[in-house]
Amino acid sequence: MHPYLVELASLMAVFAFAIVSPGADLAMVIRQSMTHGRREAILTSFGIGTALMLHVSYTILGLGLIISQSIYLFNIVKWCGVAYLLYIGFKALRAGRTEIEAYAPEAGDAPKRQSAMKAFVLGFAVNALNPKPVFFFLSIFSVMIGAHTPASIKFGYGLVMASCLIVWFVGVSFFLTTPRMRAAFSRASKWVDRVSGLAFISLGLRLAIQKAG
């Protein structure tokens, strides 16, 4: 087997656990699915995957090492992430009941939907402003990728990982927006917002106490 395929298989074996582990990305996709619908959740999923490529890119370029070694830069990223998670958390807590069924494609007189750009940016920001990937990609790229592996191959690894992440969250989006699930969530949307709001706030507070290194 080609050594690059071995490297990719090793990376994906570790990354698979990171994909399915609960976190801010999953919480965002769940909330988008529950409160806005399939289209918005899928766009958010693409935003998350795009942000992952951002992390991969600066890791390959060496900027990730600079951020991880600089308390100042790390704290800038960290507190931006904390502020964003707390903002969307409190916003969710203040939200009222959402009629998810109104966002169904067959609805004839649907209310104004969340814009495609906003849905994408929500996913991008929640992932990009999380400093944890700095250490995650630095560690797995340092341990599992050979020193002589070309940067183009490393970017290829990143594209595969980002694609798998998008596919996973798109699958979650489809599952949570089936008619039966959508109807159930519509009835409990107020509590969905409360729970997701508390989850975002909890993730923000957990990130706030995280230290570099």
Buried (B, 14 or more C-beta within 10 A) or exposed (E): EEEBEEBBEBBBEEBEEBBEEEBBBBBBBBBBBBBBBBBBBBBBBBBBBBBBBBBBBBBBEEBBBEBBEEEEBBBEBBBBBBEBBBBBBBEBBEBEBBEBBEBBEEEEEBEEBBEEEBBBBBBBBBBBBBBBBBBBBBEBBEEBBEEEBEEEBBBBBBBBBBEBBBEBBBEBBBEBBEEEBBEBBBEEBEEBBBBBBEBBBBBBEEBBEBEBE
